[in-house]
């Protein structure tokens, strides 16, 4: 019985030893493959980085030696392109990258889209968007027929926004397209103006996250085209929409007509009154002072502070604050005006 147990134990040990040896050989092979991959990639970077620079920026003739022979060279090209895309804005450079990618990288990324590994598919989707591989649009659509992750669908939306805006509008409406405000902003900032403007035209049909993202994106773009659209949102029943629209208008920084903002001086929301106090910075003090004086006597400290600051930023603002101090009976407003004058004079 003891002999049988010993034989069994020896057999188990032998099997484990064989498995361990196989595993070690696999690790060694993988390590050697990685070393060869890195070496091949680095050789390409060393030999051809300067050639890429000459082609992209000095109008040198394209050399066939730049065409990748395998994955290591593709990764090297990705590194070169990514470095330039992050640091340089040049339409001719982007066109050359796009043309090269569609001609010589298309097959690599098309195969990657069908890979079982999520990370490889995601990398392909990132590169398709970054390098403008519009010839892979159909392959991207095909990916939707498989089981895909939320992250993959987000990248597909990004690709559609670049290559087929109508499809982007259609796809963003589906139930599984449910993302955060920041994610929607990342998509909207890529859109052409005509496509982005459609989100304002159909504003009420979008989810709250999309509505907030549309307003914030308009603010970030600082385009005067959006002033009218944002002013129209000031009548929205949602208070957060009003506040964000006011913030957006403040960020754009152009106020052609003070009238749409006057009713908000007496808003029941202190955040709204605060934003109006900021916006009046872009209106001549001769027009805005009566309303700023009202805000200077607001019950909220932040509103009073902003009103005093806005007045003080005008060239005649300090005199206006001194004049206000001479006749006002509002102790808190007078105190705020005095503090603002002291701070302003202290910075001179």
C-alpha positions as CSV (number, residue, x, y, z in Angstrom):
1,X,0.0,0.0,0.0
2,X,2.9,2.3,0.9
3,X,4.7,1.4,-2.4
4,X,1.5,2.2,-4.4
5,X,1.2,5.6,-2.7
6,X,4.9,6.3,-3.3
7,X,4.5,5.5,-7.0
8,X,1.5,7.7,-7.3
9,X,3.4,10.6,-5.5
10,X,6.3,10.2,-7.9
11,X,4.0,10.2,-10.9
12,X,2.4,13.4,-9.7
13,X,5.8,15.0,-9.1
14,X,6.9,14.0,-12.6
15,X,3.7,15.4,-14.2
16,X,4.1,18.7,-12.3
17,X,7.8,18.9,-13.3
18,X,6.8,18.4,-17.0
19,X,4.1,21.1,-16.7
20,X,6.5,23.4,-15.0
21,X,9.2,22.9,-17.7
22,X,6.5,23.5,-20.3
23,X,5.4,26.7,-18.6
24,X,9.0,27.9,-18.3
25,X,9.6,27.2,-21.9
26,X,6.5,29.2,-22.8
27,X,7.5,32.1,-20.7
28,X,11.0,32.0,-22.2
29,X,9.5,31.9,-25.7
30,X,7.2,34.8,-25.0
31,X,10.1,36.8,-23.5
32,X,12.2,36.2,-26.6
33,X,9.3,37.2,-28.8
34,X,8.9,40.4,-26.9
35,X,12.7,41.1,-27.2
36,X,12.7,40.5,-30.9
37,X,9.6,42.6,-31.3
38,X,11.1,45.5,-29.4
39,X,14.4,45.2,-31.2
40,X,12.7,45.3,-34.6
41,X,10.6,48.3,-33.5
42,X,13.5,50.2,-32.1
43,X,15.6,49.6,-35.3
44,X,12.8,51.1,-37.4
45,X,12.6,54.1,-35.0
46,X,16.4,54.6,-35.2
47,X,16.7,54.2,-38.9
48,X,13.6,56.0,-40.2
49,X,12.4,58.6,-37.7
50,X,14.4,61.3,-39.5
51,X,13.0,60.1,-42.9
52,X,9.5,60.5,-41.5
53,X,10.3,64.0,-40.4
54,X,11.7,65.0,-43.8
55,X,8.6,63.5,-45.5
56,X,6.0,65.1,-43.2
57,X,7.5,68.5,-42.8
58,X,10.1,69.2,-45.5
59,X,8.2,67.8,-48.5
60,X,10.7,65.1,-49.2
61,X,9.6,62.3,-51.6
62,X,8.0,59.4,-49.9
63,X,10.4,56.4,-49.6
64,X,9.1,52.8,-49.8
65,X,11.4,51.8,-46.9
66,X,8.9,53.5,-44.6
67,X,6.2,50.9,-45.5
68,X,5.8,48.5,-42.5
69,X,6.6,44.9,-42.9
70,X,5.0,43.7,-39.7
71,X,3.6,44.6,-36.3
72,X,6.8,46.0,-34.9
73,X,7.1,48.5,-37.6
74,X,3.4,49.4,-37.3
75,X,3.9,50.1,-33.6
76,X,7.0,52.3,-34.4
77,X,4.9,54.3,-36.9
78,X,2.2,54.7,-34.3
79,X,4.8,56.1,-31.9
80,X,6.1,58.6,-34.5
81,X,2.6,59.7,-35.5
82,X,1.3,60.0,-32.0
83,X,4.2,62.2,-31.0
84,X,3.6,64.6,-33.8
85,X,-0.2,64.6,-33.4
86,X,0.1,65.5,-29.8
87,X,2.5,68.4,-30.3
88,X,1.9,69.8,-33.8
89,X,-1.1,71.1,-35.6
90,X,-0.5,70.9,-39.4
91,X,-3.1,70.1,-42.0
92,X,-0.6,68.9,-44.6
93,X,1.0,66.6,-42.0
94,X,-2.4,65.1,-41.0
95,X,-3.3,64.6,-44.7
96,X,0.0,62.7,-45.3
97,X,-0.6,60.5,-42.2
98,X,-4.2,59.8,-43.2
99,X,-3.2,58.9,-46.8
100,X,-0.4,56.6,-45.6
101,X,-2.5,55.0,-43.0
102,X,-5.4,54.2,-45.4
103,X,-2.9,52.7,-47.8
104,X,-0.5,50.8,-45.7
105,X,-1.9,50.4,-42.2
106,X,-5.5,49.5,-43.2
107,X,-5.0,45.8,-43.3
108,X,-3.3,45.6,-40.0
109,X,-6.1,47.4,-38.2
110,X,-8.8,45.6,-40.0
111,X,-7.4,42.3,-38.7
112,X,-7.1,43.8,-35.2
113,X,-10.8,44.7,-35.2
114,X,-11.5,41.0,-35.5
115,X,-9.1,39.9,-32.8
116,X,-10.6,38.1,-29.8
117,X,-8.6,40.3,-27.3
118,X,-10.4,43.4,-26.2
119,X,-7.2,45.5,-25.8
120,X,-6.2,44.9,-29.4
121,X,-9.6,45.8,-30.8
122,X,-9.6,49.0,-28.6
123,X,-6.2,50.0,-29.8
124,X,-7.3,49.6,-33.4
125,X,-10.4,51.8,-32.8
126,X,-8.2,54.5,-31.2
127,X,-5.8,54.4,-34.2
128,X,-8.6,54.5,-36.7
129,X,-9.9,57.7,-35.2
130,X,-6.5,59.3,-34.6
131,X,-5.1,58.5,-38.0
132,X,-8.4,59.2,-39.9
133,X,-8.7,55.8,-41.5
134,X,-12.0,56.5,-43.1
135,X,-11.6,53.5,-45.4
136,X,-12.2,51.2,-42.4
137,X,-15.7,52.7,-41.6
138,X,-17.5,49.6,-43.0
139,X,-15.2,47.4,-40.9
140,X,-16.2,49.4,-37.8
141,X,-19.8,49.0,-38.6
142,X,-19.3,45.3,-38.9
143,X,-17.9,45.3,-35.4
144,X,-21.4,46.2,-34.2
145,X,-22.7,42.9,-35.3
146,X,-20.5,41.2,-32.7
147,X,-20.6,41.3,-29.0
148,X,-18.9,44.6,-28.1
149,X,-18.2,46.5,-24.9
150,X,-19.5,50.0,-23.8
151,X,-15.9,51.3,-24.3
152,X,-15.8,50.0,-27.9
153,X,-19.2,51.5,-28.7
154,X,-17.9,54.9,-27.4
155,X,-14.9,54.7,-29.8
156,X,-17.3,53.7,-32.6
157,X,-19.3,56.8,-31.9
158,X,-16.1,58.9,-32.1
159,X,-15.3,57.3,-35.4
160,X,-18.8,57.9,-36.8
161,X,-18.7,61.5,-35.6
162,X,-15.5,62.0,-37.7
163,X,-16.5,60.1,-40.8
164,X,-20.3,59.9,-41.0
165,X,-22.1,62.5,-38.8
166,X,-25.6,61.4,-39.8
167,X,-24.8,57.9,-38.5
168,X,-23.4,59.4,-35.4
169,X,-26.6,61.3,-34.7
170,X,-28.6,58.1,-35.3
171,X,-26.4,55.9,-33.1
172,X,-26.2,58.3,-30.1
173,X,-29.9,58.0,-29.7
174,X,-29.9,54.3,-29.1
175,X,-30.5,53.1,-25.5
176,X,-27.0,51.6,-25.0
177,X,-25.4,55.0,-25.8
178,X,-25.5,56.2,-22.2
179,X,-22.4,58.1,-21.2
180,X,-21.3,60.8,-18.7
181,X,-21.2,64.5,-19.5
182,X,-17.4,64.5,-19.9
183,X,-17.6,61.6,-22.4
184,X,-20.2,63.3,-24.4
185,X,-18.1,66.5,-24.4
186,X,-15.2,64.5,-25.8
187,X,-17.4,63.4,-28.7
188,X,-19.0,66.8,-29.4
189,X,-15.8,68.8,-29.5
190,X,-14.9,66.8,-32.6
191,X,-18.0,67.6,-34.6
192,X,-18.3,70.0,-37.5
193,X,-20.3,73.2,-36.7
194,X,-23.3,72.2,-38.7
195,X,-23.6,68.8,-37.0
196,X,-23.1,70.2,-33.5
197,X,-25.7,72.9,-34.1
198,X,-28.3,70.2,-34.6
199,X,-28.0,69.3,-31.0
200,X,-29.3,72.8,-30.1
201,X,-32.0,72.6,-32.7
202,X,-33.3,69.3,-31.2
203,X,-32.3,70.2,-27.7
204,X,-35.4,69.0,-25.8
205,X,-35.2,65.6,-27.4
206,X,-31.9,64.7,-25.8
207,X,-31.1,63.3,-22.4
208,X,-30.1,65.6,-19.6
209,X,-26.4,64.5,-19.8
210,X,-26.3,65.3,-23.5
211,X,-28.0,68.7,-22.9
212,X,-25.5,69.7,-20.3
213,X,-22.6,68.5,-22.5
214,X,-23.9,70.5,-25.5
215,X,-23.9,73.7,-23.4
216,X,-20.5,73.1,-21.9
217,X,-19.0,72.2,-25.3
218,X,-20.4,75.4,-26.8
219,X,-18.8,77.3,-23.9
220,X,-15.5,75.6,-24.5
221,X,-15.5,76.4,-28.2
222,X,-16.1,80.1,-27.5
223,X,-17.8,80.6,-30.8
224,X,-20.1,83.6,-31.2
225,X,-22.5,81.4,-33.3
226,X,-23.7,79.8,-30.1
227,X,-24.7,83.1,-28.3
228,X,-28.2,83.1,-29.7
229,X,-28.7,79.4,-29.0
230,X,-27.5,79.8,-25.4
231,X,-29.7,82.9,-24.9
232,X,-32.7,80.9,-26.0
233,X,-32.0,78.4,-23.2
234,X,-32.3,81.1,-20.6
235,X,-36.1,80.6,-20.8
236,X,-35.8,76.9,-20.1
237,X,-37.7,75.6,-17.1
238,X,-34.8,73.7,-15.8
239,X,-32.7,75.8,-13.4
240,X,-29.5,73.9,-14.1
241,X,-29.9,74.6,-17.8
242,X,-30.2,78.3,-17.1
243,X,-27.2,78.4,-14.9
244,X,-25.1,76.5,-17.4
245,X,-26.3,78.6,-20.3
246,X,-25.3,81.7,-18.4
247,X,-21.9,80.2,-17.6
248,X,-21.5,79.4,-21.3
249,X,-22.3,83.0,-22.3
250,X,-19.8,84.2,-19.8
251,X,-17.1,82.0,-21.2
252,X,-17.8,83.2,-24.7
253,X,-17.5,86.8,-23.4
254,X,-19.6,88.8,-25.9
255,X,-22.8,90.5,-24.8
256,X,-24.5,92.5,-27.6
257,X,-27.8,93.2,-25.8
258,X,-28.2,93.5,-22.0
259,X,-32.0,93.1,-22.0
260,X,-32.2,89.3,-22.0
261,X,-30.2,89.3,-18.7
262,X,-32.0,91.9,-16.7
263,X,-34.8,89.7,-15.4
264,X,-32.2,87.4,-13.8
265,X,-31.0,90.2,-11.5
266,X,-34.0,89.3,-9.3
267,X,-33.8,85.5,-9.8
268,X,-34.7,83.3,-6.8
269,X,-31.5,81.4,-7.4
270,X,-28.3,83.0,-6.0
271,X,-26.3,81.1,-8.6
272,X,-28.2,82.8,-11.4
273,X,-27.7,86.2,-9.8
274,X,-24.0,85.5,-9.4
275,X,-23.6,84.6,-13.1
276,X,-25.4,87.7,-14.2
277,X,-23.0,89.7,-12.0
278,X,-20.1,88.1,-13.9
279,X,-21.7,88.6,-17.3
280,X,-22.2,92.3,-16.8
281,X,-18.4,92.5,-17.0
282,X,-18.8,92.5,-20.7
283,X,-21.4,95.4,-20.7
284,X,-20.4,99.1,-20.4
285,X,-20.8,100.2,-16.8
286,X,-23.1,103.1,-17.9
287,X,-25.6,100.4,-18.9
288,X,-25.0,97.8,-16.2
289,X,-24.4,99.9,-13.1
290,X,-28.1,100.2,-11.9
291,X,-28.3,96.3,-11.9
292,X,-24.9,95.8,-10.4
293,X,-25.8,98.2,-7.6
294,X,-28.9,96.1,-7.0
295,X,-26.7,93.0,-6.9
296,X,-24.2,94.7,-4.6
297,X,-27.0,94.8,-2.0
298,X,-27.9,91.2,-2.5
299,X,-28.5,89.0,0.5
300,X,-25.9,86.5,-0.7
301,X,-22.3,87.3,0.1
302,X,-21.0,85.7,-3.2
303,X,-23.4,87.8,-5.3
304,X,-22.4,91.0,-3.5
305,X,-18.7,90.2,-3.9
306,X,-19.0,89.5,-7.6
307,X,-21.0,92.7,-8.2
308,X,-18.4,94.8,-6.4
309,X,-15.6,93.1,-8.4
310,X,-17.4,93.6,-11.7
311,X,-17.9,97.3,-10.9
312,X,-14.3,97.7,-9.8
313,X,-12.9,96.3,-13.1
314,X,-14.3,99.2,-15.0
315,X,-12.0,102.3,-15.3
316,X,-14.6,104.4,-13.5
317,X,-15.6,101.6,-11.2
318,X,-13.7,102.7,-8.0
319,X,-15.3,106.1,-8.2
320,X,-18.7,104.5,-8.6
321,X,-18.1,102.4,-5.5
322,X,-16.9,105.4,-3.5
323,X,-20.0,107.3,-4.5
324,X,-22.2,104.3,-3.5
325,X,-20.5,104.2,0.0
326,X,-21.4,107.9,0.4
327,X,-25.2,107.4,0.2
328,X,-25.9,103.7,0.8
329,X,-27.6,102.6,4.1
330,X,-26.9,98.9,3.4
331,X,-24.2,98.1,5.9
332,X,-23.1,94.8,4.2
333,X,-23.1,96.4,0.8
334,X,-21.0,99.3,2.0
335,X,-18.6,96.9,3.7
336,X,-18.2,94.9,0.5
337,X,-17.6,98.1,-1.5
338,X,-14.9,99.2,0.9
339,X,-13.1,95.8,0.9
340,X,-13.2,95.8,-2.9
341,X,-11.7,99.3,-3.1
342,X,-8.9,98.3,-0.7
343,X,-8.1,95.2,-2.6
344,X,-8.1,97.0,-5.9
345,X,-5.9,99.8,-4.7
346,X,-3.6,97.3,-3.0
347,X,-2.8,95.6,-6.3
348,X,-1.7,98.8,-8.0
